[in-house]
Amino acid sequence: MTDEQVITDVATVLGVDRSELATDTDLLDAGLDSVRIMSLVEKWRSAGHADIDFPTLAGDPVLGSWIELLA
């Protein structure tokens, strides 16, 4: 998965423009909640990232960390 796709997916669930997100954005501070995290987990698992889970994403909710996990 590309960096751009991760950013697009996160921006979509947050309802913001991609330009509002930076790699150091704390996604919980940006409004991401557990329901939206789970929707991203399901989307990314369906895309072939079976190792992605809620505790991993919620434990480090910084966009750059998620990009590294999904690269």
N, C-alpha and C positions, 0 to 999 in steps of 0.2 A: 504494500500500500504506500502511496506517495505521501509526502508531507502535505501537499496541497489537498489531497483527499481527506486527510485527517482534519485539517483546518476547516474545510468545507462542511464536513459532517458535524463538527462541533458547533460551528457558526449556525448551521441549520437548526439544530436542536435548541440552541439558545435564542434563535430568532434575531440574530445580529448580523451585520455585515462582516465579512472575513477581515476587512481592514481594521476592525475593532479588536482583533485578537493578535497577541504577540506570543512568542515562544515562552516568555516568562509570566504569562497570564495565569493567575490562580483561578481555575474554572469554577470553584465553589464561590469565590468572591464575585465572579461574573454572573452568578445566578444559576449555575448548574446544580440540579438536585438529584437525589438517588433514582428517581423514576427515569430521568433523562440519561443518567449514566447507564442504567440497565438497558435502555433502548439502544445506546451505542454499543454496549457489550454484545447484544443480540445481532446487531447489524454487522459488526466486525467479525463475530464468530461465523456468521453466514458467509462472509467473504473469505473465510479460510484461516482466521486467527483463533483457533480453538483454545489456545493458552490464555487468552484475555478473559479476565473475570472482574467482578465488581470490587472485591477487596484490593486488587492490584491497582485499579484506576482510582478508587476512592482514597487509597493510601498515599498517593502522590498526584494530586489533582492539578498539576501544572502542564500546560499544553505541550511544552518542549519534551517533558518526560513521556507523555503519551505518544508523541511522534517517534521518539527513540524506541519505545516498546513495539510499535507497529511497523517499523522500518524493515 
